Amino acid sequence: MGWAIALHGGAGDIPLSLAAERREPREAALRHCLQIGVNALKAQKPPLDVVELVVRELENNPNFNAGRGSVLTREGTVEMEASIMDGNTKRCGAVSGLTTVVNAISLARLVMEKTPHIYLAFEGAENFAREQGVETVDSSHFITQENIERLKQAKEANRVQIDYTQPIQKDEKKETPTADDNSQIGTVGCVAVDSHGNLASATSTGGLVNKMVGRIGDTPVIGAGTYANNLCAVSATGKGEAIIRGTVARDVAALMEFKGLSLKEAAAYVVEECVPKGNVGLVAVSAKGEITMAFNTTGMFRACATEDGYSEIGIWPSVHN
């Protein structure tokens, strides 16, 4: 048994023809964030600290749909959300509706540690952030030109969409908007286990492009987008509504707990049998130091490393995955 870490930068309809200028910065960011996590685990930092540290770094990178790169609501605003969970204690914290907080994941941890609650949202969460003195900025900081273009494209197509949704041709426009008209995503997440079997999970997102103001997805919902116990830690990405319906993260743990499945078997069952194809990806680690990175989408930006020297950075399905 040794330490292990896995992270994702979103799952979705990521074309094999993805341009190098879009692919390479994300791969470099995954490599950079993975190294930060590995160094922290080698320094014997607690997994809870490690997943927060890695997700903060992913939030600060505009190439992912979280923090700095958060996608926009139909009103052109950002509403960020995140959650974090400690496996041993099952303590957890979650936030939604953030508009000025630089690192949503750190506020989620403060909710866990400094309040009697698990979940704070919107004005209450923003007020709590100011009380705690966390870094805040004007909401314009989060609005990138790329996401303004994404919103414009989604509005023209009359649809709610995920980060990696491909542009549709003018003659393919839908007559009516539908939340199911998605190809895919860009949430970020990290799971880690130390050499003692302590587990933690963290997930952060900006949500769906052109989402209704006030919409909450799976990311801050414990048991859906994020879960950790004494057996495993899971962080999911994809279509939030489908992940909530499938209680994805908790079901991986439940299959291990009640059916005796291995981490890989449990994750494969949830991804392949419980959520419609094209809707979910996840990264997970077990208390034994096992890793799995499963998805039923075209691809998932992902990276992992273990104490025994194995590491992987990938986007599309690999032969051994």
N, C-alpha and C positions, 0 to 999 in steps of 0.2 A: 504493500500500500504506500502510495506517495502522493504528492500534491498534483493537482491537475487544474487546468483553466480552459474555458471556451468562451468565445464571444461572437456576437453577430452584429451585422450592420443592415439587417433587413432581408426579407425574402420576397420574391415576386417574379413577375414576368420579365426576367432579365435576359435580353436577347444575346445569343452567342456572338452576334455582330456588334456588341456594345463597343462604342468608340474608345480607343486607348485613353483619350483625355478624360473620359468619364470613369473608366475602369481603374486606371493606374493610381490616381489619388486615393481612391477608396482602398485599394490593396495596400498601398503604403501606410494608410492610416490604421488599417487592421494590424499590419506588422508592427507598427509603432506602439499601438495600444496593447498588443499581446506581450511585447517586450516589457512594458511597464508593469503588467500584471505578473509576469514571470519573475521579474526582479523583486517585486513586493513579496511574492510567495517564498522566494529564496531567502529573503530577509526575515522570514517567519512572521510577516504581518498577518493578522487575522483575516480569514476569507471575507468577512463583512467589509473590512477596510479595503481589501483588494478590489472587490466588485464595484464599490463606490468610486474608487480611484480610476478604474478603467472606464466606467460609464461617464464620469465627469469629462474624461479626455475625449470620448466619442461625442458627447454633447457639445464640446467646444469646436468640433470639426464641422464646417458647413456642408460637407459632402453627405452627411447623414440626416435623416428626419428626426432630429431631437435637438434640444438646445438651439445653438446658433443656426442650424439648418432646418428648423421646424417648418413644416408646410402650413399653408394658410387656410383659414375658414372661408366660407362664402362671403364674409364681410371684409376679407383681406387682413384679418388679425391672426395672432398666434394664440393658441391655448395648449400649453405643454402639460404633460402628465408623466408620472413616474412612480415606481414602487421598489421597495427593497425588503428582503426577508432573511433572517438568520435561522439556519436549519436546526441547531440544537435547542433553542428556546422557543422557536416559532414566533418570535417577536418580529413585527413588520410595520412598515409605514408607507403611506401612499399620498399622492397629491394630484390634483387635476386643476385645469383652468388657469394655469400660471401664465402671466403676460409679461412679467419683468424680471423673474428670477433666472439668473445665469445658469445655475445648475440645479435642475429640478430634483435630481437623485439625492443631492445632499439635503434638500429640504424634506424629502420623504424620510430620510434617516432621522432628522431632527424631530419630525412628527412622532416617530417611533420612540425616540429617547427622551424627549422633553415634554410630551403631553400624555394624558391618559387615553388618548385616542389612537386610531390606526390611520384614518383617512380624513384629510382636510382638502377643501376645494374652493376655487374661485376667490371671492373677496376675503373670506376667512383665511385661506392659505396665504394670500398675498400679505395680509396684515400680520400673520404669524412670521412670515419671512422678514418683515421689517423689524418686528420685535426681537427676532433672533440675530439681527445684524448680518444676514447673509447678503452676498453681492447681488445687487439688482441694477438694471440699466433701463433706459427708455426702450419700450417695446420695438421701436424701429431697428434696434440692434439685431433682432432676429429675422428681419424681413430681407431676404436675399433676392437679387434680380431673377435668379433661376426659379425661385418659388413664386414670384409674381407672374412669371411666364407659365409656370405649371397651373396656377389658378386660372389664368386667362384661357389656357387650353381646355381645362376641365369645364369651365363655364360655357365655352363655345360648343363643347361636346355634350353639354347638359348632363353631366354626371359627377358623382362623387368618386374619387379614385385614390389609389395608393401610389406611393412614391415612384415605383418602377413601372407604372402603367405606360404603355407605348402610345404615342399619338395616333389618333384615328383619322382616316381620310374624311374630307368634307361630306362625301355622299354616304358615309356610314353613320352619320349623326343619329342619335336616338330622338324620338319625338317626345318622350317623357323621361324625366330624371329617375334613376334608380340606384339605390345604394349597392346593388349587386353587380352593377356594370363595371367591375374592376378587373384589371389583370394583375396589379400588385403594389409593393411596400418599401419602408426604410427605417423602421424602429431600430434602436440599439439595445443590446443587453449583454450581460456577463454572468457567468456562473463559475464558482471556484470551490475547491476543497483543499485543505491542508493535509500534511502527512499524518495528522491525528484523526482525520475523518470529519473535521468540522466543515460545514457547508454553508454557502450563502448565494443568493441570487439577486440581481438588480436589472431593471428594465426601464427605458425612458423613450418618449416619443413626442412628436408634434401632432400625431393622429393622421386623419385622412385629408387629402386635398379637397377643398370645396365642401368640407363637412359643415353641418349646421352648427351655429354658435351654441355652445353648451353640450355638444356631443361628447360622451366619454367612451373610450374603447376598452380593450382588454388589458392594456399595459399596467394601469394602476389597480386592476382588480386581482386581489390575491386569490390564487387557485386557477386563474385563467391565464394571464400573461406572465405571472411570476409566482413561484412557489419554492420553498425549501423546507425539508425536515431532516431527520437523522439518517435518511436513506439516500436522498438525492436533492439536487438543486436544478431548477428548470427556468429558462427564460424563453418566451415564445415571441414570434413576430408573424405578421400577416394581416388578414382581414379580422379586425377586432370583434365584430359581431359573431363571426363563425367560431372564433376562439373562445368567446364567452359561452356560447351555446355548448361547446364541447368540453368545457372546464379542462382545457388542455393540460396546463401545468400540473394541476392536482391529480389528474387521471394517470399521468406517468407515475407519480409517486404511489397512487392507490394500487395500480397494477403490480408494482413491486411489493407493496406491503401485504396486499390481500391475496394476490395470485402467485406470488413468488417469482414473477418474471424478472429477467435481468434488465438492466437499464436500457440496453439496446433494443431488446424485445418489447419493452413497455413503450418506449418512444416510437418505435416503428408501428406498433398497433394503433396508437393514438393518431399518428400522422396519416397512416394509410387507411384506417377503418372508421375513425370518429369525426373527421373533418373533411368536407368536400375537397376534391382535388383542386389545386391552385390557390388554396387559402391559408396555408400555415407552414411555418418552419419553426424549429426550436433547437436550442443548444442545452445540453444537460451533462452533469457530472454526478457520479455516485460517491458514497462514502469510501468505497474501495479504490477510488482514483480512476474509475472508468470514465470514458467520454463518449457521447454520441452527438451528432449534428444531423438531424433528420428534417426533411422538407418535402412537401408535395407540390411545390411551385417549380417553375423553370429553373430557378437558382436561388441561392442565399449567400450573401456576403458573410464569410465566417472564418474563424481562426481558432486554433487550439494548440495546447502544449501540455506535456506531462513530464514528471520528474525524471522518467527514464530516458528522456531525450527525444521523444516523438513530437513532431510539430507539423501542422498543416495550415495552409491558407488557401481558401478556395471560393469559388462562386457557383460553378455548375456542378452537376453530379460527377463524382469521381468513381473510378472502377471499384474501389474497395469501400466506398462510403455506403 
